[in-house]
Amino acid sequence: MSAPVDPRSTWGLPAPGAMAPVADPEPLVTRVLAPNASPMTLDGTNTHLVGEPGSGQAVVVDPGPDDPAHLAAVEAALAARGARVVAVLVTHHHGDHAAAARPWGRRFRVPVAAASPAVTGPGGRLLHGGERLHLAGTTLDVVPAPGHTADSLAFRLASGAVLVGDSVLGRGTSVVSHPEGDLLAHLESLRRVHDLGPSALYCGHGPELTVDPSAVLRFLLEHRAYRARQLLELLADGPRTVPELVAAVYPDVAAAVLPAAAQSTRATLVSLAAGDRVRVAGDRAELC
């Protein structure tokens, strides 16, 4: 059983820690990198400014941490675009994406829009899949993308690019942690984004994916299927605990991300249990 090959490995993407702090991947979009790098956030959270050039307006997508230096960098990028903020959109409720949403909404005097009322606040707007937002001289289609979290959204731009939040990372794979995450929903969300035929994927963390975004989505689906097969093969030799499975499946993973590997392993086991292929009791799993 051979592992699928990640197409990004040949793309010459920026090395970890080498992403530009500000970039314009296309005329509609400016990316501003938040200063919250970590093993889980990679280079930091990507805040995206979206708007038609010359419109004088922009939408902030995933403001990220409520950090004064990050706010100053975003305001500088807005000035460079000659744009004022007309809305704050959030892909999901995790603090590294949403902490600044309501403070920045108040600062810019604009509504906050997301799928969770805890993010939007009482004066915000709840978003639903299938909506088309007409903002900043352009359109953003709201795409349901549950899996990483139940409230995860993606936004398809008029250019065909998709802002995917944490459903896809610029490097590696998104953490789907049980019980907050749902692997079966995540896989369906990846298929949904794939079927949009995206021209680019702008991720919540890591570099932009522009060479062949559909190939990345196919790889991520194949990778999850590969991990499931690994677990089934290990369990064929008898019951195992989650730590035992993690040690076998991720022998070379850094200690800092082992908890995330355990979360993903639990999520995979739950998805296999839903198909009556394994039984899970606490941290122990066995074949049905």
C-alpha positions as CSV (number, residue, x, y, z in Angstrom):
1,M,0.0,0.0,0.0
2,S,1.7,3.2,-1.2
3,A,0.9,6.7,0.0
4,P,-0.5,9.1,-2.6
5,V,1.9,11.8,-3.8
6,D,1.2,15.4,-2.8
7,P,1.2,17.5,-6.0
8,R,2.3,20.5,-4.0
9,S,5.7,18.9,-3.4
10,T,6.9,20.0,-6.9
11,W,5.4,23.4,-7.0
12,G,8.2,25.4,-5.4
13,L,5.9,26.9,-2.7
14,P,7.5,29.2,-0.1
15,A,9.3,27.3,2.6
16,P,7.8,27.4,6.1
17,G,8.4,30.9,7.5
18,A,9.2,32.4,4.1
19,M,5.8,33.6,3.0
20,A,5.5,37.2,2.1
21,P,3.7,39.2,4.8
22,V,1.5,40.9,2.1
23,A,0.7,39.5,-1.4
24,D,-1.7,40.2,-4.2
25,P,-2.4,36.7,-5.7
26,E,-5.0,38.3,-8.1
27,P,-6.5,41.7,-8.7
28,L,-9.5,40.9,-6.6
29,V,-7.5,39.8,-3.6
30,T,-4.8,41.0,-1.2
31,R,-3.5,38.6,1.5
32,V,-2.1,39.9,4.8
33,L,-0.3,37.4,7.0
34,A,-1.1,37.6,10.7
35,P,1.8,37.4,13.2
36,N,0.6,34.2,14.9
37,A,2.8,31.5,13.4
38,S,2.8,28.1,15.2
39,P,2.9,24.4,14.4
40,M,-0.9,24.5,14.0
41,T,-1.3,27.8,12.2
42,L,1.8,27.4,9.9
43,D,3.1,30.8,8.9
44,G,0.1,32.4,10.6
45,T,-3.5,33.2,9.7
46,N,-4.2,34.5,6.2
47,T,-6.5,37.5,6.2
48,H,-7.9,38.2,2.8
49,L,-9.1,41.6,1.4
50,V,-11.5,41.1,-1.5
51,G,-12.9,43.8,-3.7
52,E,-13.1,45.0,-7.3
53,P,-10.1,47.1,-8.1
54,G,-11.1,50.8,-8.3
55,S,-14.3,50.2,-6.3
56,G,-12.9,51.9,-3.3
57,Q,-14.3,49.0,-1.1
58,A,-13.1,45.8,0.3
59,V,-14.4,42.8,2.3
60,V,-12.2,41.5,5.1
61,V,-12.3,37.7,5.2
62,D,-11.0,36.0,8.4
63,P,-9.5,39.0,10.3
64,G,-7.7,36.6,12.6
65,P,-6.2,37.5,16.0
66,D,-7.2,40.8,17.5
67,D,-3.6,42.0,17.3
68,P,-2.7,45.7,16.9
69,A,0.2,45.0,14.6
70,H,-2.0,42.9,12.4
71,L,-4.7,45.5,12.3
72,A,-2.1,48.1,11.3
73,A,-0.8,45.8,8.4
74,V,-4.4,45.3,7.2
75,E,-5.1,49.0,7.3
76,A,-2.0,49.7,5.3
77,A,-3.0,47.1,2.7
78,L,-6.5,48.7,2.6
79,A,-4.8,52.1,2.0
80,A,-2.7,50.7,-0.8
81,R,-5.9,49.4,-2.4
82,G,-7.6,52.8,-1.8
83,A,-10.4,50.8,-0.2
84,R,-12.6,51.1,2.9
85,V,-14.1,48.0,4.6
86,V,-17.7,47.3,3.9
87,A,-18.1,43.9,5.7
88,V,-16.2,41.3,7.8
89,L,-16.7,37.7,6.8
90,V,-15.5,34.7,8.8
91,T,-15.0,31.1,7.6
92,H,-15.4,29.5,11.0
93,H,-15.4,30.3,14.7
94,H,-11.8,29.3,15.7
95,G,-10.1,32.2,17.4
96,D,-7.2,32.4,15.1
97,H,-9.7,33.3,12.4
98,A,-12.5,35.0,14.3
99,A,-11.1,36.7,17.4
100,A,-10.8,40.1,15.7
101,A,-14.2,39.9,13.8
102,R,-16.4,41.8,16.2
103,P,-13.7,44.3,17.4
104,W,-12.9,45.1,13.7
105,G,-16.6,45.2,12.8
106,R,-16.9,47.9,15.5
107,R,-13.8,49.7,14.3
108,F,-14.8,49.8,10.7
109,R,-18.6,50.2,11.5
110,V,-19.6,47.3,9.3
111,P,-21.5,44.1,9.9
112,V,-19.8,40.8,10.7
113,A,-21.1,37.8,8.7
114,A,-20.5,34.1,9.5
115,A,-22.4,30.8,10.0
116,S,-22.3,31.1,13.8
117,P,-24.1,33.7,15.9
118,A,-21.3,33.4,18.4
119,V,-19.1,35.0,15.8
120,T,-21.4,37.5,14.3
121,G,-22.8,38.9,17.5
122,P,-26.3,40.2,18.0
123,G,-26.1,42.7,15.2
124,G,-24.4,40.5,12.6
125,R,-25.6,38.5,9.7
126,L,-25.9,34.7,9.6
127,L,-24.7,33.2,6.3
128,H,-26.1,30.1,4.6
129,G,-24.8,27.9,1.8
130,G,-26.0,29.0,-1.6
131,E,-26.2,32.7,-0.9
132,R,-24.6,35.1,-3.3
133,L,-23.2,38.2,-1.6
134,H,-22.9,41.4,-3.7
135,L,-20.1,43.4,-1.9
136,A,-17.2,45.7,-2.8
137,G,-18.1,45.7,-6.5
138,T,-18.0,42.0,-6.9
139,T,-19.7,38.8,-5.8
140,L,-18.9,36.1,-3.3
141,D,-20.8,32.8,-3.3
142,V,-21.2,31.2,0.1
143,V,-20.2,27.5,0.0
144,P,-21.0,25.2,2.9
145,A,-17.9,23.5,4.0
146,P,-18.5,21.7,7.3
147,G,-16.0,19.2,8.6
148,H,-13.1,21.0,10.1
149,T,-15.9,22.6,12.2
150,A,-19.6,22.4,11.9
151,D,-19.8,26.1,11.0
152,S,-17.1,26.1,8.3
153,L,-17.8,28.1,5.1
154,A,-15.9,28.7,1.9
155,F,-16.3,31.7,-0.4
156,R,-16.1,31.4,-4.2
157,L,-15.0,34.6,-5.9
158,A,-16.1,35.9,-9.3
159,S,-12.6,35.0,-10.6
160,G,-13.3,31.3,-9.8
161,A,-10.9,31.2,-6.9
162,V,-12.2,29.9,-3.6
163,L,-11.3,31.1,-0.1
164,V,-11.4,27.8,1.8
165,G,-10.6,28.7,5.4
166,D,-9.1,25.7,7.1
167,S,-10.8,23.1,4.9
168,V,-7.6,23.1,2.9
169,L,-4.2,24.3,4.1
170,G,-1.4,25.5,1.9
171,R,0.8,22.7,3.3
172,G,-0.2,19.4,4.9
173,T,-3.7,18.5,5.8
174,S,-6.4,20.2,7.8
175,V,-7.0,18.9,11.3
176,V,-10.4,17.3,11.7
177,S,-10.8,16.7,15.5
178,H,-13.6,14.5,16.9
179,P,-16.1,15.5,18.3
180,E,-15.9,19.1,17.0
181,G,-14.9,17.9,13.5
182,D,-16.7,15.5,11.2
183,L,-14.5,13.6,8.7
184,L,-17.4,12.4,6.5
185,A,-18.7,16.0,6.3
186,H,-15.1,17.2,5.6
187,L,-14.7,14.8,2.7
188,E,-18.0,15.9,1.2
189,S,-16.9,19.5,1.5
190,L,-13.7,18.7,-0.4
191,R,-15.7,17.1,-3.1
192,R,-18.0,20.1,-3.2
193,V,-15.1,22.6,-3.6
194,H,-13.6,20.3,-6.2
195,D,-16.8,20.2,-8.2
196,L,-16.6,24.0,-8.4
197,G,-13.5,23.7,-10.6
198,P,-11.6,26.3,-8.6
199,S,-9.0,28.4,-10.4
200,A,-7.1,28.8,-7.1
201,L,-7.4,27.9,-3.5
202,Y,-6.7,30.7,-1.0
203,C,-6.2,28.9,2.3
204,G,-6.6,29.9,5.9
205,H,-3.0,29.0,6.6
206,G,0.0,28.5,4.2
207,P,0.6,29.6,0.7
208,E,-1.9,30.1,-2.2
209,L,-2.5,27.1,-4.3
210,T,-2.7,28.2,-7.9
211,V,-0.9,25.6,-10.1
212,D,-3.5,22.8,-10.1
213,P,-6.0,23.3,-7.2
214,S,-8.2,20.4,-8.3
215,A,-5.2,18.0,-8.1
216,V,-4.7,19.1,-4.5
217,L,-8.3,18.4,-3.6
218,R,-8.0,14.9,-5.2
219,F,-4.8,14.3,-3.3
220,L,-6.5,15.2,0.0
221,L,-9.4,12.8,-0.6
222,E,-6.9,10.1,-1.6
223,H,-4.8,10.8,1.5
224,R,-7.8,10.4,3.9
225,A,-8.7,7.1,2.2
226,Y,-5.1,6.0,2.6
227,R,-5.1,6.8,6.3
228,A,-8.3,4.8,6.7
229,R,-6.8,1.8,5.0
230,Q,-3.7,2.0,7.3
231,L,-5.9,1.9,10.3
232,L,-7.9,-1.0,9.0
233,E,-4.7,-3.0,8.3
234,L,-3.4,-2.3,11.8
235,L,-6.7,-3.3,13.4
236,A,-6.7,-6.6,11.3
237,D,-4.0,-7.8,13.7
238,G,-6.2,-7.1,16.8
239,P,-7.6,-4.2,18.9
240,R,-5.4,-1.1,19.3
241,T,-5.6,2.0,21.3
242,V,-5.5,5.5,19.6
243,P,-1.9,6.1,21.0
244,E,-0.8,2.8,19.5
245,L,-2.4,3.6,16.1
246,V,-0.8,7.1,16.1
247,A,2.6,5.7,16.9
248,A,2.3,3.3,14.0
249,V,0.8,5.7,11.4
250,Y,2.8,8.8,12.3
251,P,6.2,7.5,13.3
252,D,8.1,10.6,12.2
253,V,5.7,13.4,13.2
254,A,7.0,16.1,15.5
255,A,5.9,15.9,19.1
256,A,4.1,19.3,18.8
257,V,1.6,18.0,16.3
258,L,1.1,14.5,17.8
259,P,-2.1,15.7,19.6
260,A,-3.5,16.8,16.2
261,A,-2.6,13.4,14.7
262,A,-4.5,11.7,17.5
263,Q,-7.5,13.9,16.9
264,S,-7.5,13.1,13.2
265,T,-7.1,9.4,14.0
266,R,-10.1,9.5,16.3
267,A,-12.1,11.2,13.6
268,T,-11.1,8.6,11.0
269,L,-12.1,5.8,13.4
270,V,-15.5,7.5,14.0
271,S,-16.0,7.7,10.2
272,L,-15.2,4.0,9.9
273,A,-17.5,3.1,12.8
274,A,-20.3,5.0,10.9
275,G,-19.8,2.5,8.1
276,D,-19.9,-0.5,10.5
277,R,-16.2,-1.3,9.8
278,V,-14.8,-0.8,13.3
279,R,-16.1,-0.5,16.8
280,V,-14.8,2.3,19.0
281,A,-15.0,2.4,22.8
282,G,-13.1,5.3,24.3
283,D,-9.5,5.1,23.1
284,R,-9.8,1.5,22.0
285,A,-10.8,0.3,18.5
286,E,-11.3,-3.0,16.8
287,L,-12.7,-4.4,13.6
288,C,-16.3,-5.3,13.5
